[in-house]
Amino acid sequence: MRFPLKFRMQPRVFFPAAILLFFAVVIVAREHRPSFLLPGLRLNAYVTTADGAVTVVDLVKLAAIARVPVGPGLSGMREHPTRAEVWGVSSQGGYAWVLSARTDQITARIPVGPLPFNLDFSASGNEVYVTASGANSLMAIDCETHAVVGHGKTGRNPVIAHVTPDGKQILVVNHGDATLGIHDPETLELKATVPVVARPEDVTIVPDSSLAFVLSRSERRISVVDLRRAVLLTNLDLAGEPSQMILKPDGGELYVLSPEAHGLQVINTFTHEVGDYVVIGSAPTRGALLPDASGLFVSDTAAGRVAPVDIVNRKVMRPIPAGQAPMALAFSPGENPSMLLVADQGSGNLAVLRIRSDAQSLITMIPVGEQPGDLAVKLF
């Protein structure tokens, strides 16, 4: 029996098509698999969600592989610099928590006092520093034993502790009394207090530890503090209320994002002057700077996209779709990262973007849970 011509022609069409599809899949897989990932190594992303869990995403398979219950009000999540761990705090629970990257289990919950919001590691990674906003306190935790090894008194409502690059000071941002506290890293003793902009929330420090910039998300000003003399140098006027500060690796420029002003301002950290202004989009909220400082990627929460910015030429490139309300950003590891991860609060997904300059695009959206917040990446 002879089949109709259209059926007899199908093998000639479908077999080459299947071969082409197979090679296309192989090429895509090779392109997006991290080239530095040796056998036995793992590369995961960690995303906090509104229900108090951390979703673990395998960045090789591009799939969620675990969901770890942690506690209420998760905040300040960061990957440990040397250990296969991810740390964070539970603001409502009043504790720091430790997640083992190897087992995807919580290995410790360390009481630190009411309302912790953030943490920072010592230069060696042996200790972590946490403030308790509800107790006006600073404490040090041994990362190996999980024991609290130091206490210090702060100003009112401390929201963040940050170690200077030289490791000689711990800066504490006190939201309640609008001060920057300078603490001794060994004793946690308060050495000096500097008045700053009202309701401060964040601080960034230049590489030589000589200057700090203090941000308030409710003020159109940013404070510049001389850390060697422990004095306020000036308050710089901004175009709008800022959402984030991003320091260039060499410390020469500070980029301040403002959703209200629809762009970013460039601050010269040597002259303390506000320089160029770059319009980016509807509501540029969070940003991530490439390791070589050649490009900045900014999440536009209102427009549902990420805007690549040629920071050298102050030019905004073609935006990349990234969900409904993209917020937190993180690169894949390496000096020349190939992927950018974006937490999309609107859709509950983790957007994975290809960011190589020849073809920047959305690779996939991975469901992670309701209102993803903080984002960390760990290679181990």
PyMOL commands that set and color helices and strands:
alter all, ss='L'
color gray80, all
select helices_A, chain A and resi 5-32
alter helices_A, ss='H'
color red, helices_A
select strands_A, chain A and resi 43-48+53-58+63-69+74-79+85-90+95-100+105-111+119-121+127-132+137-142+148-153+158-163+170-174+179-183+190-195+202-205+211-215+221-226+231-237+244-247+253-258+263-268+273-279+284-289+295-300+305-310+315-316+320-321+326-331+339-344+349-354+361-367+375-379
alter strands_A, ss='S'
color yellow, strands_A
deselect
rebuild
show_as cartoon
